[in-house]
Amino acid sequence: MGVVNVTPDSFSDGGSLFASQSLCLDAAMVRARAMVAQGASFLDIGGETTRPGIEAIKASLDVVVSIDTSTPQVMLEAAAAGAGLINDGRALGRDGALCAVASTALPVCLMHMQGDPKTMQDNPGYESVVQDIGDYFEQRISECERAGIAAHNILLDPGFGFGKSLAHNLQLLKQLQTLANKGLPLLVGMSRKSMIGNVLNRPVDERLHGGLAVAVMAYERGAHIVRVHDVGPTVDALRMAHAVINSI
């Protein structure tokens, strides 16, 4: 899954695609085409600007478009524009989100986040990070099913970096297979994140090699979708891992 940000405050690219709406869309399309050419099967569109970007991508590229939003109205507009996946960092916790996704019949990715984005890293705590996240997913899956969202339309994202210390993130990756064993597809996003920077002492633009390592480890532990900024190198790394894992 390639990341296409259309907001001015992306941590990974400093909002480099954002100047004006038209320039933003043009730059996003260039990036989208490059990512698909490099092997992306999904494009995750970040930001609340939905319809123009999604319609342009769907008109020219054979790829599943994911909309990264927690806002019910944006979910509905994105679905109407041709999105194939809702990616919600609040796991449909906002008022109306459950009903909105149920009405679209689209698959949805539920991400775990402890606390609020503004304060989530202040002092995150767990009795057992993997068990606690697993329990959270069980509760959210039940809520989804009660709202009419079928289990086969649900993906899970453990939320690396969202309300988790470095130790939590490392333990979560180490034991990721535990969450994969729940039987629902896992989506993971560690690309360029601080867990890599903290271990390697690298700034955001020098975290590619660490990102490739954690992508392969996530795949080995059951991840189905890897959300990244650097599609080409990650595809190569995962193809090698796949060849080894599936060798006779």
N, C-alpha and C positions, 0 to 999 in steps of 0.2 A: 504494500500500500504506500503510494507516494503522497507526500504532504504538499498541498498547494495552499499557502496562506494568503488571504486577501485582507488582512487587518494590518494597521500601522504599528502594532505592538508585539509582533511575534518575537519570542525570545531567541529563536534560532537564526533569523535572517534580518532582524532589526526592522521588519516591515519593508524590506527592499522592493517588494512588488507594488507598494502603495505610494502613489503620487497623486493621481486623480482617478476617478472611476474608470474612464476609458483606458488610461495607461495601465491601470491595475489589471483590467481584463486582458489587455494585449499581452502583458508580461506573464500573467497566469496561464494563458493559452500556450505561450512558448514553453513554459516550464512543463505544462501538462503533456504536450506533444513529446518533449524530450523524455519524460518519465515513462510514458507508454512505449516509446521506442526502445528504452532500456530494459523493459520487461515488467513494468507495473501492471498488475491485474485490477487494482483499485486506485482511485484518486480520492483523497480525503480533503474536502474543501472546508477550510477554516474561516470563521467569521460569519457575520450576520447578513452579508450580501450574498444572496443565494441564486435567485432565478437567472440573471444574465450569465453568470459563470457556468452554471450547470447546463443550461440550454446550449451554450456554445460548445462545451465539451462533448455533450451527447450528440450534437449534430456532426461532429467531425472525428470522434475517436471511439473505438470499440473498447470500452472500459466501464467498469462499475463505478459510479460516482457515489461517494459517501459524503453526507453533510454532517459536519462537526458542530452540533448545536444542542442546547438544552431548552430552547424556546419553542413552545408548541406551534405558534403561528409560522415560524420559520420551517419547522418540520413539514407542515402541510404544504407550504409554498414550494419547498424543495421536492416533495413527492410529486406535486403537479408538474414540476419542471423536468422530471425524469430521474431523480435520485433513486439509487437502488439500495441504499443502506442509511439508516439513521445512527449516528455515533454520538452518544450522549454521555458527557463526563459526569453528569449528576444522576445517571441511571434512572431517568424518567421520574425524578423526584419533584420537579416543579408542577404546580397545579395545572392540570389539563394535559400534561405530557403523555400519560398513559393512554388516555382516550384518543389523543391525536395520532399516536403511533398505531394504535389498534385500528383506527379508521383507514389508515393508509395500507394496511396489510404488508408493509415492508419489514424486512429483517431489522433488528435493532441491536446495537452493541451497548451493553451496560458496563460502565466503568466504575470501579471503586475509588472513592475519594473520602478520606477522613477529614471532616471539618469543612471550612469555607476556604475558597482559593486565596483570600487575603491573609488568612491566619493559619492555614493547614500545616505549615512547616515550623510553627513556633515551638511546639513540644509534642509531636505525635507519639502516641503510645498504644501498645497492644499487649494482650496477654500472650497471644501467639499469632504473629502476623498472618500466616497462611490460614490457620484455622478461623481466625476472625473474619478474614476476607471471604473464605468459603461460606461461613454462616451468613454473612451479609448477602452474598449472591443467592443463597437459598431463599432468603426472605424476599429479595427483589424479584426472583423468578416466580415465586408464588403470587406476588402482587400483579405481575404481568399476566399470568395465566388467568387470574380472576378478572382482569380487564379485557380479556379476549385475545391476548397475544400468545400464539402457540409457542411451545417450547422450541420447536424446530426453527423458529424465526429469531432465536435469541443467541447472541454471541456475548462473551465475557472478556472484559479487559481489567486486569488486576490493578491498573493505575500506578505504574512505576513513577515515583516522584511526587505523587499527589497525597500529601499527608503521611509521608514515610521518611524516616531517616536513612542515611546510607546503609546502616546495618540492616534495617528493614528491607530495603531494596535488594541487597545482596542475598539475604535469606529467602526472600520471595522468589528470586530467580533460581536459586539453588533447589528449591522445593516446588518449582512450577508444575511439575508432573502431577502433584496432588490436586491442583485445580483442573488440569487437563482431564483427570480421571472422572470429572463430573459429567463428561459426555457431550458438552457443548463446545463449539469452536472457541478457541482462545485467540484474541487479538492482543498483541503487546506493542508498546511504544517506548523504546529507550533511546532512540536516536538523539545524539547530541546533548543528552540530559546531564544534570549535575552529578549523578551517581558515577558517570564515566569521568567527568572532570575532577571529582574529588579523589578518585582512586589514582588517576594518572597525572593529576595536576596540569590539566590541559584546558585552554580556553575553548569556547564553543566551536570555533572554526578549526580546531585541531583534534576532534574527537572521533574521526572516521574509523580509525583502526580499532579503538575500543568498542565502537558501535558495531563493527563487523563481528567482533568476538561475542558480544552479548546476543546478537541476532542469531548466530549459529547455536549458542547454548540454549536459547529459547526454543528454537526449532527442534533441537534434540530432546527437549523436555515437553514437547507436545503442542507448541504454538502453531496455529494454522495461518495466521496473518501477521506479518511484521510491518509495522508502520514506521517509515523512514523518510529522511530527507535526501539521502544519497542512494538512489535506486540502483544504478548500474553496478557499483561495487558490491552492494548487498545481494543482488541477484546472483552475481558470480559466486559469492561466498556460500549462499544457500544451495546453489546447484551442486557445488562440490560436496557439501555436507549431505545432500540428498543422494548423490552418487555413492558415497561411502556407506551411508546407512542402509541403502537398498541393494548393495552389492551381494552377490551370491558367494 
